[in-house]
Amino acid sequence: MERLTARLARFTHDLTWNHIPDDARLAAKRFLFDSVGCALGGLKQEDPAIYARVLDFLGGNPHATVIGTDQKRSLVQAALVNSLLIRVMDYNDIYWMQDPSHPSDIIPAALSTGEYLGKSGADVLTGVVIAYEIEMRLCEFAVPGIRERGWHHATLTQFASPFAAGKLLGLSVEQMVSAAGIAGSAHCTTGSVTAGKLTMMKNTVDPLATAAGVEAALLAREGYSGPEHALDGKESLMHVLGEGWAVEKLVDGLGETFRITQCGMKAYPTEALTHAPITALLNLIRKHDIRPDAIKAVRVKTIARAADILSDPSKYDPQSKETADHSLPYCLAAACAFAKVTPEEFEEKRIHDPALRRFLPLIKVEADPAYEALFPAKQPNLVTVETASGTFEEYVEYPRGHYTTPLEKVDLLQKFAALAAPELSERKVEEIYDLLMGFDALETLAPFFAAVRIR
């Protein structure tokens, strides 16, 4: 019986740009544009700067470009840094079906490898579609999800990234199987990185898994072998993490439909399960013109994992950006205080701002079993705001940016412009958008990297 990694490898090997339908092509371009904006914002964050100093110490050949700069690093390092830039603000895409994941974390496995090899825009976009397809199917593969078993979704990324890089490297089916085995047998990630007090590792484990996939693909190209049964078989992922695997979700219908059209984008730079309650609260504030000084209490009914992960005691007193953007009370307090939830609300000065923090004890979060039964097909949240003049409620099942309520072009442009400010003008952002919408026509990636350079 053919192993699961072999079935994924065969799909990856055979897929061409011509086989991908128009809606999936457009989605790939939109996610690439959104991810580049996130990367430009990421250049201004502390985490990548620290990592860059360590990579400077380690050294390496100048193979591929760091997004937004004229700096080149080794291929594996470039994939890691570019993934970290996309991920660090927690503002990139989100897919949540059993497990959460951010498939755009894997884009650099295709982008950096494609640049190094002189591939075309269409080649890279094909790798992007593959990254999304395999990562998103892996999310649906475990029932309950990887997170429910105590593992982080980077555990899935270690299996998806070798295929994205392997496609650009032109690996054979057998080589891709080895690449998946090399990375997939060595990079499982515990859920500790998103439990309780959060650290910089929260945004780093997926980039590490992306880089591991690129390195694994390079090793496989040179003849290095890896276990073909890393997903299924003796002491494989399915074996050691327990029962409850929906194999059909992973492999049935590969190449017939494309999951990338069902991935969401983030309207807010926060953990994904905060988005529906943020959407509901901001709707109430704008609809009823609720002023900060009128708010007496905010109550949230939500799913169990949101109440557990995002509202534990540490989330009521965040001391870092990493904990604040994973704190439902903090995100809602920001909305109460400033009627917005943007990157500005997660700067150091905001995290300790008394005008925001005074709302934290006013926010109560409650898990509702009826809502849990609707997840993950829906993300139900009921937000109730008690004010001096009355009580208002808003029920939301899908946040802004969900694939059923997607961000419009104007939203994408505004988000990108805010992340790239002040270096890029609105006109320049529109030019970049147009370039990305025609990305499949690029013979090389040089015009792209030149256009998005801000340093």
N, C-alpha and C positions, 0 to 999 in steps of 0.2 A: 504494500500500500504506500502510495506516494506521501512523503512527509509534507507538513504544512509549509515549511520554508521553501520547499521545492515548488509548491503550487504558487506561492507568492512570487518566487523567482521567475517562473515561467510567464506569469502575467506581466511582470516588470520588463523582462527581456523582449517580449513581443509587442508591447504598447508603442505606438508611434503618435506623433502630433496629429497626423491626419485622421487617426481613429477617435480622437477626443472630440466630443460634441461642443457646439458653440457656447452653451451655457457654462460648461466646465472650463472652457478656455477663458471666458470672461471672468469667471470666479478666480482663476489662478492669477490673472493680471491684477484684479482688485486686491487680492490678498498680498501680492507682492508689493503693490503701492502702499498699502496700509503698513506692512512690515518695515518698509524702508523708512517711512515716517517715524515709526517706533524706534528704529535704530538711530536716527538722527537725534531724537530726544535722549536716547540712551547714551550718546556720546557725552552728555553733560552730567551723568550720574557717577557716583563714587566707585561703585563696584567694578565697572570695566576699567577704570583708571588704575585701580589696585592690581587687577589681573594683568593689565598691560605692563606694569612695572616688573612683575614676575616673568612675563614672557620676554621682556627686554633682557633680563638676566639670563634666561635660558638660550636666547638666540635662535636662529633658524634661517633657512633660505627664503628669499622673497618671492613666493609663488602666487599669492592672491591678495586682493585689496581689502582693507578694512573699510566698510561702508562709511561714506561721508568724509573720507580722508584720502591722502595720496600715499599712505603707508601700506606696505606689503608685508605679509608674514608668511610663514610656511603654510602649506595647504591645510593641515590639521588645525594649526593655531588660528588661521583665518576663519575656518568654519566655526571654531569655538567662540572666538571673539564676536563675530557677526551674529551668531545665535544669542550670545549674552546681550549684545546691544538691542536686539529685537525684544528680548524677554524681560530685561531688567526693570522696566517700569510697570510690568504686569498690565500692559495696555494693548497687547497683541490679541490675536484671535482666540476663540474658545469653542471647543466641542465637548458636550457633556451628554454621553449616552452610556449609562452604567459607570464609566470612568470619565473624569475630565482629561482634557489634553489641549495643548496649544500646537497644532501641526505646523504653524509658521516657524516654530523653533527649528524645524528641520530644513527650511528653505536654504540656509547656507550650505547644507550638504550638497545640494545641486548647484547653487549659485557660485560658490567658491571653486568647486571642482570644475564647473563649466568654464569659468574665467581662465583657470590654469591651463585647461586643455584647448582653449580657443574655440569653444562651442558656440552655437548660435542661440539667440533668444528662444526660439522654438524648442531647442534641445533642453534648455534649462527649465522652461515651463512644463515640459513633459515630465521632468524629474520632480517638479513641484507637485504636479497632479498625483504622481506615484506616492510621494511622501504623505500627502493628505489621505489618499485612498487607504493605504496600509495602516497609518496611525489611527484613523477614525474607525476602521474595522476592528483594530485591536482593542479600542475602547469598548466596543460592543461584545467582545469575545468572552470576557469574564463576567459571570453572573453569580453573586454580586460582583461589583467592580474590584479592580486592583486595590483601590484606596480602602474599600471595605475590608480588605484582607490585611491592611496595615502597610501597604507598599505605595510608593509614589509613582505617578504616571511616566516618569523618566524610564521606569522599568519597561514600558511599552516602546518608548522612543529608541531604546537600544536595538530593537528589532526592526524598526521602520527606517532609520537613517542609513543602514548599509545598502538598502535597495535604492534609495535616492542617489547616493553617491555611486553605487555600482552601475546604475543606468548610464550616468555621464561617463564613467570609465570604460564602458563597453564590455562589462564582464559577461561571461557565459552564464548559463543557468547554474551550472555546477559551482562556479566561482561565487555567485551570489549566495548560494546556499551556505558555502563556507563562510562568507562575510557575515551573514546573519548569525551563524553559529559562533564565530569569533567574538562579536560584540555582545550577542545575547547570552552568552555563558559567563560573562565577566562584569556586567554593569547593572545588576539589579539595585534599586534604590529604595531604602526604607522610608516610610511615611513620616519619620521624625522631622523631616525638613519643613513640613507644613503643620506640625502639631504644636500647640502651645505657643511659646515665645518664638518668633521667627527670626531668622538670620539671613545673611547674604546667600546662603546656600539654597534658599527657596527658589531663587531665580537662576541658579547656576547648574543644578543637576541635569536639567534638560540640555543645555549647551554642552555639558560634558558628554552626555549620551550621544548627541549629534556628532561631536568630534570623534568619539569612539567608533561610530559607524563609518566615518570617512577613513579612519586609520584601518579599520577592519577590511574595508573594500580595497584599499591599497595593498594590504597584506595578501588578500585573496588573489589579487592580480598577479602577484609574484609567486603564487603557488602555495601559500600558507593554507593549511586546512583547518576547518572548524566543524564541530558536531552538527550533523544534519538533523538531529532530533532535539535541538535546543528548545523548541516550542512543545513538541509532543514526543513522548517516548520515555524511556527509563530516566528518572531523576531530571526530567525536563521542567520547564516552567509550569506546565499543566499538572505535572506529578507532584512537585514540591509545594505548590501553593494551594492544593486541595481541589475538591470537586466543584463542578458547576461551570462548565465551559461550553459556550455556544459556537462550536466549530463552524456551523453553517454561516454564522454572521461574518466570519473571517474570510471564507473562500467562495461561498456560493455567489454566482453572478458577477464574478470579477470581470471587469471590462465591458459589462452590459450597461451599468449605470455608474455614476461617479459621485462619491460622497462629498467631494469638495463643495458642491452646490448646497449642501446642508450644514455647512460650518458657519458659525456666527462671528461677528466682529464686536469688539468692545467699544461701547460708547463712553465708558468710564475706566480710569486706570486702576481697577480694583479686582479682587477675586470675583470669579464669575457669578457665584451665587448671591453676591450683593446686588447684582444689576437689576433684578426684578423689583426688589423693595426700594432701591434708589429711584427707579423709574416711577414707581407708584407714589413715593413721597414727593418727588419733584413735580409730578402731575398735580398733586393736591395743592402744593405751595403756589403753583402758577395759576391753577384754575380758581382758587379761592383767595388769592392775594394774601397768603398767610405771612405775617411779619414775624421775625424771630422772637420779639418780646411777647408775642401772644401765645407762644407754644408752651403748654403745660405738661404734655406727655405724648409720647409716640409709642404705639404698640404694634408689633409685627407678628403675624401668624405665618409660619413658613414650614419648609420641610425639615425633617429631623437633622439631617447632616449639616444644614446651614446653621441651625441653632447650636449644634454641638461644636462644629469647627470654627464658626465665625463669632460666637458669642460667649466663649468661656471667660473666666475671670480676667485672664491676661488681656483680652480684647477690650476691656473697659478701661484699661490704663496703658495704652500703647506708648512705647518709648522710642520706637523706630518706624521708619517708613514701611519696612517689611511687615511689621505687625499691624500698623495702621491700615494698610491697603487690604489686609485680610480680616479686618474688624468691622462687622456689620454695625455695631453701635457707633464707631468712629465715622464711618461713611455717612450714616444717617445724621449724625451730629453736624458734619460738614454741610450737608444739604440744609439742615435747619438754620445754621448760622449764616451761610453765604448763598443759599438757593442755587448751588452748583457743586459738582464734584469733578474737579479737573486736576491735572498734575500739581497745580499751585497748592491745593489743599493737603498735599503730602510732603511739602517742604518742611524743614526742621522748625521754622518759625511758626508754622500753622499747627504742627503736632502738639505744641505746648501753649497754644493760644487760648487764654481763658474764655474768650468769646465763643470758641468752639467747644471746649472741654466742659463747659457748664451744662451742655445738653446730654452728656454721656449718661448720667444717672437717670435721666428722664426717659430713656429708651429701654423698652422691655421686649424681649424676643421669646416667642413660644412656639414649640413644635406642634404641628397639627397632624395627627395620623391620617386624616382624610386627604390632606395635601400630599403627604408622603406617597399615598397610593397612586397619585397622578403623575409622579416623577418617574422617569426623566422625560416622558413624552411632553409634559408640560412643567413649568416652573411656577406653581401657584404661590402667590403672596397676597396677604391682606394687610394693608397699612392703615392704621387708625390714628388720627391726630386730634388730640384734645386741645382746644384753644379757649381763650377768654370769652369768645363769642359763640362757641359751639363745637361740635365734634364732627369730623369729616372722615370718610372712608374711601379707599381706592383698592380695587382688586385687579391684579395683573397676573397673567399666565405666561407671557413672553416679554422679556426685556427689549429695550431698543438695541438693535444690532443682531438680534436673533434672525435666523435665515427667513423666518416668516414675516419679520418686520425689519428688513435690512436697512443699513445706513445708506442714504442717498449720496449721489455724487457730491453735493454741496457739503454734506456732513464729512465725507472723506477728505475733501479739500481743506475744510476748516480744521479738522483734527491734525492733518499733516502740517498745515501752516503753523499751528500753535506749537507743535513739536519742533519744527525747524526754525522757529523765530529765535533771534532776529536776523539770522544769516540769510535766509531765503525770503524773497518778496512773494506776495500772493500771485503775481504774474509768473514768477519762476516756478512756483508750485504747480500751477496749471500746465506749464510746459512739461514738467516732469510727469504729470498725470497723462498728458497726451503721449509722451514717449513710452510710458508703461503700457498704455492701451495698444500701442503698436510694437510691443516688445518682441513678438514672434517674428517680426520682419528684420530684426537686428542680426546682422551676420556675425558680429562679435559683441562682447559686452562693454567694450571700451567707451562708447558714447554714454552708456548708462552710468558707469562709475564716474565719468567726468561731470555729468549733469547733476549728480547728487552730492558732490563734494562740497563741504562747508568748512573744511580745515586743510 
